[in-house]
């Protein structure tokens, strides 16, 4: 069978999805790895373990199918940083997007006109996730490591160097570093000066459809000279895999965290909400905002009932939630358990239940947690819609698609039609679509035909309830912000 392979290098695993020439996925494989947190706020990984996982993942799906792919395309989690020497040997563990050690630097930059000018030029929010902030942190806190680093790279670049012995980075990955001018398509001098580096400290930037033929021996389960497409970031490719790469269709992905993204022919800056504008390809920006607390908030709540939750526990939780009316009888939940990114960008925010009364049962709290996650996504969606084309449809992917109740709740809260486009990994599928186009197997990316897909229309009565609750939800953060910061300071 002829097929291409989309490979998504995530924070917790590598996933490979096989897609045939009709753009249908039919086989996949996944290999997991862990992270370490040696100090509070640190989130690190071993790049070599991720490289091994990528090899094992590709090999596993090839063995499952029985023949090698026509091409391989790469998707990757954003914002990772690895200081390496000239041989691309890591000089320290990889710092992931979830690492918050540079949150003070980000906060400092957000208060300056120079910092906000960098945000507008790069499209990358000023946050601890940003490689810009990570490099500044290393410069200020570990000058020996900073001075001995040959290049600062991402996990995608590390893997690409293992494959081809070249330091190259796709424009999509560059556009989420906080160091790349997305209008002029080159490294931004002002950001480089702030970080204390030069263009030579970073990789050569290439288009997302950049192709190289693999002639090495380590991946001996592939055909000789298999084309590798450098691909794009996982968020941009999730839009492509969700068939939400056209204006008017948004994509919402919920996994551990979550994100709202729309396609646009131009960047869509929003200084107050600090939404991002990342590059998908030569014609398309993917704009939106990420939230920290998606499935992780629901998992946290479920662990209060069952220390080691199983699928049956999740099923029971959603059955329990279904017994409570929309709006949780006035109980609200701010889901900022791990701080929050868009639209408040506050690492010191915390979670909060509000409106608790004697009538509220455990089931009410469960629904409030679910609704709180959806309110956080609506908060980002509203910020994106301030500058985007009108959004008429949302394509959803990730863990949310396993629960009809969750999808319907999100439809009710956003007031939009939701469509489940792909049940598989949208980022890996998007990478596969990019492979098909890059090697000439398709001329255009596939578009949504919602007639043959599962759709969820908002319930007008429930939406009316959520409009009232959401206005209170929005007010709560501004009312509690100062108190949240005082609690954060007392606990650190």
Secondary structure, DSSP 8 states (H G I E B T S, - for coil): --EEEEEEE-SSEEEEEEEETTS-EEEEEEEE---B-SSTT--EE-HHHHHHHHHHHHHHHHHHHSS--SEEEEEE-SS-BEEE-TT--BSS-EE-TT--TTHHHHHHHHTSHHHHHHHHHH---SSTTSHHHHHHHHHHH-HHHHHH-SEEE-HHHHHHHHHHS--EEEHHHHTTTT-EETTTTEE-HHHHHHHT--GGGS-EEE-TT-EEEE--STTTTS-TTEEEEEEEEHHHHHHHHTT--STTEEEEEESSSEEEEEEESS----TTTT-EEEE-SSS-EEEEEEES-SHHHHHHHHHTT-TT--HHHHHHHHHHHTTS-TTGGG-EEE--TT-B-TTT-BTT---EEES--TT--HHHHHHHHHHHHHHHHHHHHHHHHTTS----EEEEEEGGGG-HHHHHHHHHHHTSEEEE--SS-HHHHHHHHHHHHHTTS-SS-----GGGSEEE---HHHHHHHHHHHHHHHHHHHHHHHHHHHHHHHT-
